[in-house]
Amino acid sequence: MNLAGGNYLLRRVSIMIGCLALLTAMAALWPVYRAFLNIEIDINEGWNAYFADAAMGRMPLYPSARQLIANNYPPLSFYIVGGLGRLIGDPVLAGRLLSLAAVLVIAWGVHRAVRLLGGDATSATIGALFFGATMCRFFTGYVGMDDPHLLAQAVMTVGFVAFLQAKSQDRGYVLPILLMVGAGFIKHNIVVMPLTAMIWLGINRPRQMVKSGLLAAFAIALGFALCYLAFGSDFFNNLMSPRAYVLKHALGAVGHLQWIAVGLAAWVYVGITRRADPNLRFCNLLNTLGLVMFFVQKTGDGVAYNAQFELVFGVCIATGLAFAHAPVLPLARRWSPQTLQFILLLAICLRLVASARLEPVKLLLAPGFHAEITAREAAMSTTVARLKTTPGDATCSSTLANYRSGKPFIVDPFYVHQQVLTGHLSPDAVTKLIDAGKLTVVEADPLLHW
């Protein structure tokens, strides 16, 4: 290839990197803007706000079995969100801001992981941008929403990156293990990264795996003991709240992989063709476990696409490594490495554009969109006002409206549904409260949910 041709290909790659950066910024615009709106992003927001207040002493953090609510999450997120909520005056906004910050931390984690697994700065940047763009474009239900999952994954990612650093030096495994255990006490279903670390140690450093396993077990046991001392047996009763499991939910989740299809294809190709590389084998382990755990967790009734987030993390690392390995891929014998890199970036950008979600564009170009925002905020205010003026205990389909109204948390619809499905509660438990005049149901304006 002559010099002019090489420069032309490099310019094309640089242009596509710029396009990816622009698409990432555009995708982030909506979740950042929406975080400050008085609307409900997800029914979990009010639920998390109630328990953030509980951590600050408003009510028991882990309710008794007699109540129609339960808290099946570990305690740390509620203290973090509740504490920040006290500082800024609103635990919902606190949770949303922490969620946005968590995406930045995880994107940084992708960047560092690519570097520690042999990629250069450019490939690491592509992996990080791919993560940020994918999350903000396709997973807006969680990005900037008051929920502890991304916060926990951010802490887990810091621990995982610290593990990769320790792995490269073959020392200093204590801090990564403790960080990953700590993340588990924020949200307990983020397991792919610690499993990857322990399996890698078991294969390559068996003695260190035993030491790390014992340390992790001790830290987990200590954490559980502290929780028992603080909350009693209600902690374990809540944490093990029954949930229905349905295999077809996992089968139906195959379609959810479309949002990372380009990255998955890049990982499969580079993971197979470069499997002799120990860094790619490590990445293969991470993503294989990510796929398995995604489908396993999706069997749970009510499990959303956040079960996919560790897989998204691993696939973005693999995509960065695929970009870095372009010169030594078998396809580079037919096409130049720059051409392969250009095609990869073009495919990523085209997939990001190919979405029916147009909120970022509407926010910038459609005046009518701002009128819709105003109407939705008004719907929240109206519903909250109706709840406030309803005497006695009241509830509606929006837990955030319940929370904003100052009404106590009486009924958790999801928890009640799971209790009924698993035979632990009578189907008419809520109806009995309503018929007895102990609970009033207020109709929520559907516009308040966005």
FIDOFI-196318 format. One record per residue (C-alpha): residue number from 1; x negated, y negated, z negated. Coordinates in pm, 1 decimal. Each point is the difference from the previous one (the first is absolute). Layout:
FIDOFI-196318
@i:NUM&xx:X&yy:Y&zz:Z
...
This chain:
FIDOFI-196318
@i:1&xx:0.0&yy:0.0&zz:0.0
@i:2&xx:-139.1&yy:-341.0&zz:93.2
@i:3&xx:-31.8&yy:-282.5&zz:-251.8
@i:4&xx:290.7&yy:-200.8&zz:140.6
@i:5&xx:230.7&yy:301.1&zz:-14.9
@i:6&xx:-105.7&yy:74.6&zz:-356.8
@i:7&xx:64.5&yy:-358.2&zz:-109.6
@i:8&xx:342.8&yy:7.9&zz:165.4
@i:9&xx:94.4&yy:316.2&zz:-190.3
@i:10&xx:-125.2&yy:-145.6&zz:-327.2
@i:11&xx:207.1&yy:-313.1&zz:58.4
@i:12&xx:309.4&yy:212.8&zz:58.5
@i:13&xx:-60.0&yy:182.3&zz:-327.8
@i:14&xx:-51.7&yy:-331.5&zz:-181.8
@i:15&xx:323.8&yy:-136.9&zz:145.8
@i:16&xx:191.0&yy:305.3&zz:-119.4
@i:17&xx:-148.1&yy:-34.2&zz:-348.9
@i:18&xx:123.6&yy:-359.1&zz:1.9
@i:19&xx:344.9&yy:118.8&zz:112.4
@i:20&xx:9.0&yy:253.1&zz:-284.2
@i:21&xx:-94.6&yy:-271.7&zz:-250.6
@i:22&xx:273.8&yy:-227.9&zz:138.1
@i:23&xx:261.2&yy:275.9&zz:-15.8
@i:24&xx:-102.2&yy:75.1&zz:-357.7
@i:25&xx:44.1&yy:-363.3&zz:-100.8
@i:26&xx:335.7&yy:-19.0&zz:178.3
@i:27&xx:122.6&yy:320.2&zz:-164.6
@i:28&xx:-101.0&yy:-127.5&zz:-346.0
@i:29&xx:189.8&yy:-325.7&zz:46.5
@i:30&xx:344.8&yy:144.7&zz:-73.0
@i:31&xx:-69.0&yy:204.3&zz:-316.7
@i:32&xx:-196.6&yy:-290.7&zz:-147.9
@i:33&xx:279.3&yy:-249.8&zz:74.3
@i:34&xx:273.7&yy:239.2&zz:-113.8
@i:35&xx:-167.7&yy:57.4&zz:-338.0
@i:36&xx:113.2&yy:-344.2&zz:-113.8
@i:37&xx:363.1&yy:38.1&zz:110.8
@i:38&xx:287.6&yy:61.6&zz:-242.1
@i:39&xx:113.7&yy:319.4&zz:171.3
@i:40&xx:-23.2&yy:372.6&zz:-77.4
@i:41&xx:-259.3&yy:182.5&zz:208.0
@i:42&xx:75.3&yy:338.8&zz:-153.9
@i:43&xx:221.2&yy:134.3&zz:-276.5
@i:44&xx:-318.3&yy:92.7&zz:-190.5
@i:45&xx:-80.7&yy:-366.2&zz:-61.9
@i:46&xx:260.6&yy:-53.4&zz:-270.2
@i:47&xx:-86.4&yy:339.6&zz:-149.9
@i:48&xx:-367.3&yy:-95.5&zz:-27.6
@i:49&xx:87.1&yy:-343.0&zz:-138.0
@i:50&xx:212.3&yy:149.4&zz:-278.2
@i:51&xx:-281.5&yy:229.0&zz:-107.6
@i:52&xx:-262.9&yy:-275.5&zz:30.7
@i:53&xx:212.4&yy:-191.1&zz:-250.3
@i:54&xx:24.8&yy:318.6&zz:-207.2
@i:55&xx:-378.9&yy:13.2&zz:-22.5
@i:56&xx:17.7&yy:-354.5&zz:-138.3
@i:57&xx:241.8&yy:117.3&zz:-270.6
@i:58&xx:345.1&yy:-66.8&zz:148.5
@i:59&xx:113.3&yy:364.0&zz:-20.0
@i:60&xx:-158.5&yy:346.3&zz:-41.6
@i:61&xx:-241.3&yy:69.7&zz:285.9
@i:62&xx:109.1&yy:365.4&zz:1.3
@i:63&xx:377.2&yy:29.7&zz:-65.1
@i:64&xx:155.3&yy:280.1&zz:-200.3
@i:65&xx:163.4&yy:296.8&zz:171.8
@i:66&xx:345.4&yy:-131.8&zz:-96.6
@i:67&xx:-28.0&yy:-294.4&zz:238.6
@i:68&xx:80.9&yy:-9.6&zz:371.3
@i:69&xx:-337.6&yy:-148.9&zz:86.7
@i:70&xx:-349.4&yy:145.6&zz:-2.6
@i:71&xx:-357.8&yy:-108.8&zz:65.0
@i:72&xx:-192.5&yy:273.3&zz:178.1
@i:73&xx:-313.9&yy:-212.8&zz:55.7
@i:74&xx:-309.5&yy:-21.9&zz:-221.9
@i:75&xx:-21.9&yy:-317.0&zz:-210.5
@i:76&xx:-293.8&yy:-208.1&zz:126.6
@i:77&xx:169.6&yy:-175.4&zz:292.4
@i:78&xx:273.9&yy:-136.3&zz:-226.0
@i:79&xx:-250.9&yy:-158.6&zz:-234.5
@i:80&xx:-196.6&yy:-146.8&zz:291.5
@i:81&xx:307.0&yy:-137.5&zz:179.0
@i:82&xx:169.5&yy:-102.1&zz:-323.9
@i:83&xx:-310.2&yy:-186.9&zz:-119.0
@i:84&xx:-45.4&yy:-182.5&zz:330.4
@i:85&xx:374.2&yy:-64.0&zz:8.6
@i:86&xx:-22.1&yy:-179.2&zz:-331.8
@i:87&xx:-278.1&yy:-220.8&zz:134.1
@i:88&xx:184.9&yy:-104.4&zz:316.6
@i:89&xx:352.8&yy:26.8&zz:-134.9
@i:90&xx:138.3&yy:281.1&zz:217.6
@i:91&xx:-95.9&yy:371.2&zz:-7.6
@i:92&xx:155.1&yy:55.3&zz:344.9
@i:93&xx:-226.7&yy:-259.5&zz:160.4
@i:94&xx:-290.2&yy:138.0&zz:-202.8
@i:95&xx:60.4&yy:348.8&zz:139.2
@i:96&xx:29.9&yy:-135.8&zz:353.8
@i:97&xx:-324.6&yy:-196.1&zz:-24.8
@i:98&xx:-181.5&yy:302.4&zz:-142.7
@i:99&xx:130.8&yy:208.1&zz:291.4
@i:100&xx:-137.3&yy:-249.6&zz:252.2
@i:101&xx:-333.3&yy:-14.2&zz:-180.4
@i:102&xx:-10.4&yy:379.8&zz:-8.2
@i:103&xx:19.8&yy:17.4&zz:380.4
@i:104&xx:-305.6&yy:-225.5&zz:20.4
@i:105&xx:-187.1&yy:217.7&zz:-250.9
@i:106&xx:83.8&yy:320.8&zz:187.9
@i:107&xx:-103.0&yy:-159.9&zz:331.4
@i:108&xx:-329.8&yy:-92.1&zz:-166.6
@i:109&xx:-21.6&yy:364.0&zz:-112.1
@i:110&xx:39.8&yy:117.9&zz:359.1
@i:111&xx:-282.2&yy:-235.6&zz:103.1
@i:112&xx:-233.6&yy:122.7&zz:-272.8
@i:113&xx:85.7&yy:365.7&zz:59.4
@i:114&xx:-81.6&yy:-27.8&zz:371.4
@i:115&xx:-334.7&yy:-160.4&zz:-84.4
@i:116&xx:-82.1&yy:263.2&zz:-261.9
@i:117&xx:90.7&yy:276.3&zz:247.1
@i:118&xx:-241.4&yy:-128.1&zz:262.7
@i:119&xx:196.2&yy:-262.8&zz:194.1
@i:120&xx:-130.5&yy:-346.8&zz:83.4
@i:121&xx:156.0&yy:-332.7&zz:-98.8
@i:122&xx:206.7&yy:-26.7&zz:319.0
@i:123&xx:153.8&yy:345.7&zz:-30.6
@i:124&xx:67.8&yy:-62.4&zz:-369.9
@i:125&xx:178.9&yy:-324.6&zz:86.4
@i:126&xx:213.0&yy:179.9&zz:259.3
@i:127&xx:101.6&yy:262.8&zz:-255.3
@i:128&xx:94.3&yy:-268.6&zz:-253.0
@i:129&xx:197.4&yy:-203.6&zz:255.7
@i:130&xx:177.7&yy:313.4&zz:118.9
@i:131&xx:106.0&yy:73.5&zz:-356.5
@i:132&xx:121.9&yy:-352.2&zz:-68.8
@i:133&xx:187.2&yy:-24.5&zz:330.3
@i:134&xx:161.6&yy:344.0&zz:-35.9
@i:135&xx:118.4&yy:-64.5&zz:-354.2
@i:136&xx:134.0&yy:-349.7&zz:67.9
@i:137&xx:159.9&yy:97.7&zz:330.7
@i:138&xx:159.0&yy:337.4&zz:-71.2
@i:139&xx:22.0&yy:27.2&zz:-379.3
@i:140&xx:149.2&yy:-338.0&zz:-88.5
@i:141&xx:237.3&yy:170.3&zz:-242.3
@i:142&xx:-297.7&yy:39.2&zz:-236.7
@i:143&xx:-246.0&yy:-275.1&zz:90.0
@i:144&xx:83.6&yy:-296.9&zz:-220.6
@i:145&xx:269.3&yy:194.3&zz:-190.0
@i:146&xx:9.2&yy:31.3&zz:-379.8
@i:147&xx:-106.1&yy:364.5&zz:-27.9
@i:148&xx:-310.4&yy:154.0&zz:-163.4
@i:149&xx:-98.9&yy:237.0&zz:280.9
@i:150&xx:-234.6&yy:-232.6&zz:188.6
@i:151&xx:-142.6&yy:-134.6&zz:-326.0
@i:152&xx:-83.1&yy:354.9&zz:-107.8
@i:153&xx:-145.8&yy:83.8&zz:339.9
@i:154&xx:-216.6&yy:-311.6&zz:-14.0
@i:155&xx:-149.6&yy:109.4&zz:-332.4
@i:156&xx:-37.4&yy:354.2&zz:133.6
@i:157&xx:-172.1&yy:-138.7&zz:309.6
@i:158&xx:-251.4&yy:-190.1&zz:-212.6
@i:159&xx:-72.5&yy:323.8&zz:-184.9
@i:160&xx:-28.6&yy:192.0&zz:326.1
@i:161&xx:-241.5&yy:-253.3&zz:149.3
@i:162&xx:-201.2&yy:17.6&zz:-321.5
@i:163&xx:-3.5&yy:378.5&zz:43.7
@i:164&xx:-132.4&yy:-37.6&zz:355.5
@i:165&xx:-272.9&yy:-228.4&zz:-134.2
@i:166&xx:-84.4&yy:255.4&zz:-269.3
@i:167&xx:4.0&yy:274.8&zz:262.9
@i:168&xx:-253.0&yy:-189.0&zz:212.4
@i:169&xx:-231.3&yy:-34.6&zz:-302.6
@i:170&xx:93.2&yy:332.9&zz:-162.6
@i:171&xx:49.2&yy:-166.0&zz:-337.2
@i:172&xx:243.5&yy:-221.1&zz:-186.4
@i:173&xx:317.1&yy:210.7&zz:26.3
@i:174&xx:143.5&yy:-96.7&zz:-340.2
@i:175&xx:143.2&yy:-340.4&zz:93.8
@i:176&xx:171.5&yy:122.2&zz:320.5
@i:177&xx:165.9&yy:287.1&zz:-187.1
@i:178&xx:127.3&yy:-229.7&zz:-276.5
@i:179&xx:130.8&yy:-253.5&zz:253.2
@i:180&xx:191.0&yy:269.5&zz:186.1
@i:181&xx:148.6&yy:132.9&zz:-324.5
@i:182&xx:99.8&yy:-356.5&zz:-89.3
@i:183&xx:174.9&yy:-36.0&zz:335.5
@i:184&xx:199.4&yy:311.1&zz:-82.5
@i:185&xx:141.4&yy:-174.6&zz:-306.1
@i:186&xx:130.9&yy:-274.5&zz:229.2
@i:187&xx:167.3&yy:241.1&zz:243.3
@i:188&xx:-47.6&yy:373.4&zz:-27.3
@i:189&xx:58.1&yy:127.6&zz:355.0
@i:190&xx:-314.0&yy:-143.0&zz:163.3
@i:191&xx:-201.8&yy:319.5&zz:2.7
@i:192&xx:-173.9&yy:31.6&zz:338.1
@i:193&xx:-306.0&yy:-209.6&zz:-83.1
@i:194&xx:-80.5&yy:169.2&zz:-333.2
@i:195&xx:64.3&yy:344.1&zz:151.4
@i:196&xx:-236.7&yy:-81.8&zz:286.3
@i:197&xx:-267.7&yy:-109.9&zz:-246.4
@i:198&xx:33.8&yy:309.6&zz:-217.8
@i:199&xx:4.8&yy:244.2&zz:291.9
@i:200&xx:-306.3&yy:-164.4&zz:155.0
@i:201&xx:-181.0&yy:27.9&zz:-333.4
@i:202&xx:107.5&yy:362.1&zz:-31.9
@i:203&xx:-148.0&yy:82.2&zz:340.7
@i:204&xx:-315.9&yy:-209.3&zz:-20.2
@i:205&xx:-67.8&yy:-67.5&zz:-370.4
@i:206&xx:169.1&yy:277.4&zz:-203.2
@i:207&xx:-158.4&yy:-97.9&zz:-332.7
@i:208&xx:98.3&yy:-361.9&zz:49.6
@i:209&xx:351.5&yy:112.3&zz:86.9
@i:210&xx:24.6&yy:183.4&zz:-333.0
@i:211&xx:-125.6&yy:-306.6&zz:-188.4
@i:212&xx:233.3&yy:-232.8&zz:188.7
@i:213&xx:293.1&yy:237.4&zz:-41.6
@i:214&xx:-53.8&yy:19.0&zz:-375.2
@i:215&xx:-31.4&yy:-377.9&zz:-22.0
@i:216&xx:319.2&yy:-48.5&zz:200.4
@i:217&xx:186.6&yy:256.0&zz:-209.8
@i:218&xx:-114.5&yy:-169.1&zz:-320.6
@i:219&xx:99.0&yy:-346.3&zz:128.0
@i:220&xx:343.1&yy:126.3&zz:112.1
@i:221&xx:58.4&yy:179.9&zz:-330.5
@i:222&xx:-103.3&yy:-312.0&zz:-191.3
@i:223&xx:234.6&yy:-211.4&zz:211.9
@i:224&xx:290.3&yy:235.8&zz:-63.4
@i:225&xx:-77.0&yy:6.8&zz:-371.6
@i:226&xx:5.6&yy:-380.0&zz:-15.0
@i:227&xx:327.9&yy:-4.8&zz:190.5
@i:228&xx:149.6&yy:249.6&zz:-245.0
@i:229&xx:-113.1&yy:-209.9&zz:-295.0
@i:230&xx:146.1&yy:-312.8&zz:160.0
@i:231&xx:325.4&yy:136.6&zz:143.9
@i:232&xx:62.5&yy:338.7&zz:-158.3
@i:233&xx:154.2&yy:295.4&zz:181.9
@i:234&xx:217.7&yy:-234.7&zz:209.2
@i:235&xx:-311.3&yy:-71.3&zz:209.1
@i:236&xx:-24.7&yy:361.0&zz:116.9
@i:237&xx:376.2&yy:40.1&zz:34.0
@i:238&xx:14.7&yy:-302.8&zz:230.1
@i:239&xx:-311.5&yy:91.5&zz:196.6
@i:240&xx:142.8&yy:343.2&zz:74.9
@i:241&xx:344.7&yy:-122.6&zz:101.3
@i:242&xx:153.1&yy:260.2&zz:233.7
@i:243&xx:-2.2&yy:-59.9&zz:374.4
@i:244&xx:151.9&yy:201.6&zz:283.4
@i:245&xx:-235.9&yy:137.8&zz:266.6
@i:246&xx:106.9&yy:62.4&zz:358.9
@i:247&xx:-229.8&yy:154.9&zz:262.8
@i:248&xx:174.6&yy:-168.7&zz:292.3
@i:249&xx:-105.1&yy:-339.9&zz:-135.2
@i:250&xx:-360.8&yy:96.2&zz:69.7
@i:251&xx:81.7&yy:125.8&zz:347.7
@i:252&xx:184.1&yy:-322.5&zz:75.3
@i:253&xx:-303.6&yy:-200.4&zz:-109.2
@i:254&xx:-200.0&yy:109.2&zz:306.1
@i:255&xx:142.9&yy:-298.4&zz:184.3
@i:256&xx:-151.1&yy:-234.5&zz:-258.7
@i:257&xx:-344.9&yy:83.0&zz:136.2
@i:258&xx:75.8&yy:-204.9&zz:311.8
@i:259&xx:-120.5&yy:-316.9&zz:-172.8
@i:260&xx:-354.0&yy:136.8&zz:-33.5
@i:261&xx:8.0&yy:222.0&zz:310.9
@i:262&xx:-292.3&yy:-178.2&zz:167.9
@i:263&xx:-215.7&yy:33.3&zz:-310.4
@i:264&xx:101.9&yy:362.7&zz:-47.0
@i:265&xx:-100.7&yy:80.9&zz:357.2
@i:266&xx:-333.5&yy:-178.2&zz:-48.2
@i:267&xx:-62.2&yy:191.6&zz:-323.1
@i:268&xx:86.1&yy:340.4&zz:148.5
@i:269&xx:-229.1&yy:-56.4&zz:296.4
@i:270&xx:-299.4&yy:-138.2&zz:-186.1
@i:271&xx:58.3&yy:235.0&zz:-293.1
@i:272&xx:-23.1&yy:305.4&zz:226.2
@i:273&xx:-272.1&yy:-111.3&zz:239.2
@i:274&xx:-222.1&yy:-146.2&zz:-274.9
@i:275&xx:76.1&yy:252.0&zz:-274.0
@i:276&xx:-370.9&yy:79.8&zz:-37.8
@i:277&xx:-42.8&yy:-345.7&zz:-150.6
@i:278&xx:40.7&yy:30.1&zz:-381.6
@i:279&xx:169.0&yy:-340.4&zz:-18.8
@i:280&xx:261.8&yy:109.4&zz:253.4
@i:281&xx:52.9&yy:324.9&zz:-190.3
@i:282&xx:67.9&yy:-206.8&zz:-311.5
@i:283&xx:247.3&yy:-211.3&zz:198.6
@i:284&xx:163.5&yy:317.3&zz:136.6
@i:285&xx:50.8&yy:123.4&zz:-357.0
@i:286&xx:153.7&yy:-332.1&zz:-103.3
@i:287&xx:246.0&yy:-9.0&zz:289.0
@i:288&xx:90.7&yy:367.5&zz:-7.6
@i:289&xx:93.8&yy:-35.5&zz:-364.7
@i:290&xx:180.0&yy:-323.7&zz:87.5
@i:291&xx:216.0&yy:178.5&zz:257.0
@i:292&xx:76.9&yy:291.5&zz:-230.1
@i:293&xx:90.9&yy:-219.8&zz:-296.0
@i:294&xx:212.7&yy:-226.8&zz:217.4
@i:295&xx:221.7&yy:290.6&zz:103.2
@i:296&xx:1.1&yy:152.8&zz:-349.4
@i:297&xx:108.9&yy:-324.4&zz:-164.1
@i:298&xx:261.9&yy:-65.3&zz:267.2
@i:299&xx:189.9&yy:310.6&zz:-114.4
@i:300&xx:105.0&yy:-203.0&zz:-303.5
@i:301&xx:340.6&yy:-160.4&zz:27.9
@i:302&xx:-28.7&yy:-378.1&zz:18.6
@i:303&xx:-374.7&yy:-0.3&zz:75.2
@i:304&xx:-64.9&yy:-283.7&zz:245.4
@i:305&xx:-276.2&yy:-49.7&zz:253.9
@i:306&xx:-242.0&yy:-115.6&zz:-271.7
@i:307&xx:-89.8&yy:370.2&zz:-15.6
@i:308&xx:-189.1&yy:-73.9&zz:322.5
@i:309&xx:-218.1&yy:-282.9&zz:-129.8
@i:310&xx:-304.2&yy:207.5&zz:-93.2
@i:311&xx:15.3&yy:157.0&zz:345.1
@i:312&xx:13.1&yy:-348.4&zz:153.4
@i:313&xx:-308.7&yy:-89.9&zz:-203.4
@i:314&xx:-191.0&yy:308.2&zz:117.4
@i:315&xx:107.0&yy:-32.0&zz:362.8
@i:316&xx:-118.8&yy:-362.0&zz:9.3
@i:317&xx:-339.8&yy:112.0&zz:-130.6
@i:318&xx:-10.2&yy:267.5&zz:270.0
@i:319&xx:93.3&yy:-257.6&zz:265.6
@i:320&xx:-288.1&yy:-221.5&zz:-104.7
@i:321&xx:-233.5&yy:300.8&zz:17.8
@i:322&xx:137.1&yy:94.9&zz:341.9
@i:323&xx:-91.3&yy:-348.7&zz:124.0
@i:324&xx:-349.2&yy:34.2&zz:-149.8
@i:325&xx:-55.0&yy:346.8&zz:148.9
@i:326&xx:109.0&yy:-99.7&zz:351.9
@i:327&xx:-356.0&yy:17.5&zz:145.2
@i:328&xx:-40.7&yy:366.5&zz:-100.6
@i:329&xx:347.9&yy:130.5&zz:79.0
@i:330&xx:36.7&yy:255.4&zz:282.2
@i:331&xx:220.8&yy:-246.6&zz:189.1
@i:332&xx:-295.6&yy:-241.9&zz:10.6
@i:333&xx:-153.6&yy:224.3&zz:267.3
@i:334&xx:278.2&yy:-109.8&zz:235.4
@i:335&xx:77.1&yy:-351.5&zz:-121.2
@i:336&xx:-219.2&yy:-255.4&zz:-171.2
@i:337&xx:24.1&yy:-33.7&zz:-379.4
@i:338&xx:132.6&yy:-353.7&zz:44.4
@i:339&xx:278.2&yy:131.0&zz:223.1
@i:340&xx:99.9&yy:256.0&zz:-263.5
@i:341&xx:-3.4&yy:-268.3&zz:-268.3
@i:342&xx:208.1&yy:-229.9&zz:218.8
@i:343&xx:257.7&yy:273.6&zz:65.6
@i:344&xx:25.2&yy:78.0&zz:-372.0
@i:345&xx:55.8&yy:-364.7&zz:-90.1
@i:346&xx:244.8&yy:-51.4&zz:285.2
@i:347&xx:205.6&yy:300.7&zz:-112.6
@i:348&xx:5.5&yy:-130.1&zz:-358.4
@i:349&xx:111.4&yy:-346.5&zz:107.9
@i:350&xx:267.6&yy:131.6&zz:235.8
@i:351&xx:144.8&yy:218.0&zz:-276.9
@i:352&xx:7.9&yy:-296.5&zz:-236.0
@i:353&xx:185.2&yy:-208.5&zz:257.2
@i:354&xx:245.4&yy:279.9&zz:83.0
@i:355&xx:234.7&yy:-54.8&zz:-293.0
@i:356&xx:351.0&yy:-133.9&zz:-34.3
@i:357&xx:-96.8&yy:-192.3&zz:-313.8
@i:358&xx:-22.7&yy:-360.3&zz:117.2
@i:359&xx:8.2&yy:-188.6&zz:-332.1
@i:360&xx:-345.4&yy:-163.1&zz:43.7
@i:361&xx:97.8&yy:-134.8&zz:342.4
@i:362&xx:342.7&yy:-111.3&zz:-122.4
@i:363&xx:-157.1&yy:-172.2&zz:-297.2
@i:364&xx:-210.4&yy:-213.5&zz:232.5
@i:365&xx:229.4&yy:-47.8&zz:298.7
@i:366&xx:365.8&yy:58.5&zz:-94.7
@i:367&xx:171.4&yy:-279.5&zz:-198.2
@i:368&xx:303.9&yy:223.9&zz:-50.0
@i:369&xx:-216.1&yy:241.3&zz:-195.1
@i:370&xx:-50.5&yy:-257.6&zz:-275.1
@i:371&xx:377.4&yy:-43.8&zz:-20.3
@i:372&xx:27.4&yy:376.0&zz:-54.3
@i:373&xx:-257.8&yy:-20.1&zz:-277.5
@i:374&xx:203.4&yy:-273.7&zz:-168.4
@i:375&xx:317.7&yy:209.2&zz:28.7
@i:376&xx:-168.6&yy:303.4&zz:-152.1
@i:377&xx:-138.2&yy:-196.7&zz:-293.5
@i:378&xx:346.6&yy:-146.9&zz:-54.2
@i:379&xx:143.7&yy:353.4&zz:-1.8
@i:380&xx:-236.6&yy:92.6&zz:-282.9
@i:381&xx:92.6&yy:-311.7&zz:-197.4
@i:382&xx:371.9&yy:64.5&zz:47.6
@i:383&xx:-24.5&yy:362.0&zz:-114.7
@i:384&xx:-207.0&yy:-97.6&zz:-303.0
@i:385&xx:258.3&yy:-263.8&zz:-90.3
@i:386&xx:284.1&yy:256.3&zz:20.4
@i:387&xx:-191.7&yy:236.2&zz:-227.2
@i:388&xx:-69.9&yy:-275.1&zz:-253.6
@i:389&xx:367.6&yy:-92.3&zz:-22.8
@i:390&xx:110.4&yy:363.0&zz:-40.3
@i:391&xx:62.0&yy:70.6&zz:-369.8
@i:392&xx:-175.9&yy:293.4&zz:-164.1
@i:393&xx:-232.5&yy:243.8&zz:171.1
@i:394&xx:5.8&yy:-13.0&zz:379.7
@i:395&xx:-192.6&yy:146.0&zz:287.9
@i:396&xx:-18.2&yy:-20.1&zz:379.1
@i:397&xx:-184.1&yy:173.3&zz:280.6
@i:398&xx:-285.1&yy:-253.7&zz:-22.9
@i:399&xx:-218.8&yy:60.4&zz:-303.3
@i:400&xx:-176.4&yy:-328.7&zz:69.5
@i:401&xx:330.0&yy:-189.9&zz:-19.9
@i:402&xx:69.6&yy:184.3&zz:-326.4
@i:403&xx:-338.5&yy:-106.5&zz:-130.0
@i:404&xx:36.5&yy:-361.9&zz:110.7
@i:405&xx:338.5&yy:-20.3&zz:-172.0
@i:406&xx:-147.2&yy:99.2&zz:-335.9
@i:407&xx:227.0&yy:303.7&zz:-31.2
@i:408&xx:-148.4&yy:302.6&zz:-181.0
@i:409&xx:-112.8&yy:298.9&zz:204.4
@i:410&xx:283.7&yy:251.1&zz:-49.1
@i:411&xx:6.8&yy:222.1&zz:310.7
@i:412&xx:-279.6&yy:107.8&zz:234.4
@i:413&xx:188.4&yy:134.1&zz:306.2
@i:414&xx:-292.2&yy:207.3&zz:127.3
@i:415&xx:-67.6&yy:157.6&zz:-337.5
@i:416&xx:368.5&yy:81.0&zz:-48.7
@i:417&xx:17.5&yy:150.1&zz:349.9
@i:418&xx:-301.1&yy:224.4&zz:-67.6
@i:419&xx:140.1&yy:106.3&zz:-336.3
@i:420&xx:326.0&yy:98.5&zz:168.3
@i:421&xx:-176.8&yy:183.5&zz:285.2
@i:422&xx:-209.5&yy:202.6&zz:-242.8
@i:423&xx:295.6&yy:79.6&zz:-227.6
@i:424&xx:-118.2&yy:-206.1&zz:-296.5
@i:425&xx:288.4&yy:-248.3&zz:8.6
@i:426&xx:371.2&yy:6.7&zz:68.7
@i:427&xx:98.2&yy:-162.8&zz:333.6
@i:428&xx:249.6&yy:-223.4&zz:-180.2
@i:429&xx:-242.4&yy:-135.6&zz:-263.3
@i:430&xx:5.0&yy:-353.9&zz:139.2
@i:431&xx:370.8&yy:11.8&zz:83.3
@i:432&xx:75.8&yy:78.1&zz:-363.5
@i:433&xx:-179.2&yy:-317.7&zz:-109.8
@i:434&xx:194.6&yy:-204.9&zz:252.1
@i:435&xx:335.6&yy:155.3&zz:-94.5
@i:436&xx:-72.3&yy:-59.5&zz:-367.6
@i:437&xx:-61.0&yy:-369.1&zz:67.5
@i:438&xx:-366.3&yy:24.2&zz:-107.0
@i:439&xx:-140.8&yy:-87.3&zz:342.5
@i:440&xx:116.2&yy:-225.5&zz:282.4
@i:441&xx:-116.3&yy:48.2&zz:359.7
@i:442&xx:-50.9&yy:-324.9&zz:190.4
@i:443&xx:-16.9&yy:12.7&zz:377.4
@i:444&xx:-334.0&yy:-129.6&zz:129.7
@i:445&xx:-20.0&yy:-210.9&zz:314.1
@i:446&xx:-185.2&yy:228.6&zz:246.6
@i:447&xx:-189.7&yy:-296.5&zz:143.4
@i:448&xx:-211.4&yy:-28.5&zz:-314.8
@i:449&xx:-193.2&yy:317.7&zz:90.2
@i:450&xx:-275.7&yy:-47.0&zz:259.7
